[in-house]
């Protein structure tokens, strides 16, 4: 039987509780009352803002470790927590870094929002160059600012709205066999990937988030699948069940809050299509 060193034990336990006590003392009774009245959406946003301050706005784990985020994103401020912990959209991250895709060094992001994927993957060397299409001017500004604070702006180009002719705005000499495309355009994917577009970018690997909340969804989705099947192998991504990492910064948080930061606020399990050129 190993005899416990009491001084070591006391030091260990003091270290464990000291951080928790100090954080709890910062929460007033008025704060507690306000927290009880929050909506889920309000709480997700608050927790993301708190964690941003605790972690100094820097991604702590995962493939984008070291990426600095903008404190005032134009899109998805409530998703900052999962991004900071390196957990956001693990299905997408896993596919970007999947072994068979690693030879593709040119990244095209349709619906880039704040540039999370493009900048994170450029920063850590996954891609050599990236093109970001973003319809909102505020999003374009955020991409530029995020690229600047992460020192990768020279390897990234920013465009406006993506449509079915998006590829015509790019370098005419682009080698589509070297391209990985990510598309998240809130339903516009059915117009962007026309038959002629899919033919023109053949050779690329395409990852599309499918949005079901548009009018006449099913016939549009069925038509997209039929078009894609002519030149691409079609697969779907498996859902990744997230596990919260054991960061000390989260030890003082209630169970509900620690569980809530794993949420991405989705209305349902999302569908991601992977199109691989035949």
C-alpha positions, 0 to 999 in steps of 0.5 A: 500500500502506497502511503499518501504524502499529505503535503502533496495531497493538500497542495494538489487539492488546493490547486484544484479548488483554488481556480474554481473558488476564484472564478465563482467569486466573480459571479454576483447574485445579480449575474446568477439571476440574469443567467437563469433567465437567458435563452439557449441562444443568449447563453451560447453567445455569452459562453463563447464570449467568456471563453474567448477572453479566457483563451485570448482568442486563440484556438487551443487544440486540433488541426487549427491550433494557434489560429487567432480568431476575431473577437467580433465575427460577422457570422456565428459568434455563438460558435466561437467556443467550439472553434477555440477548443478545436471542435467545430465541424469535426466532420469537415476538419477530418475530411480536409485532413483525410489522407487521400485529400492531402495532395490537394494544396489549393483550397476554395471556400464558397460561403467562407463567412470569416475565413475560419477554414481557409485561414486555419488550414493556410496557417498550419500548412495544409494548403498553399493557397486559398480563394474565399467567396463571401457574399456579405461585405462585413464577412469579406472585411472579417476574412481580410482582418483575420488573415492579417492577424494570422499573417497569411494574407498574401496566400489568400484571395477574397471574392464576393458572391459565389454563383455557378460561374465562380470558377471563371473568376479564378486563374485560368491555369488552375489545376482542378486536380489540385483543388479541394472545395468547401461549400456552405452557402445556405441553400444556394448550392443547388444553383451553384453546382450546375451541370456545366459548373460540375463539368468545368471543375472536374478533377476537384474534390467537393464538400457541400453542406446541404441545406433543407430549409429552401423551397422545393428542396427535394426536387432540387436535391435529387437533381443535384445528385443526378447531375453530380453522379455523371462525373463524381463518386458521391459519399456522405460524411459520418456524424462525429460525436464530440467529447469535451476536452479537459481544459482547466478553464472549464472546470468552474463552469456548471455541467449545463454550460460545459455541455452547451458549448458542444452545440453548434446550434443546428436545427437537425443533424446536417448532411455533408456530401463529398464529391470525388471526381471519377 
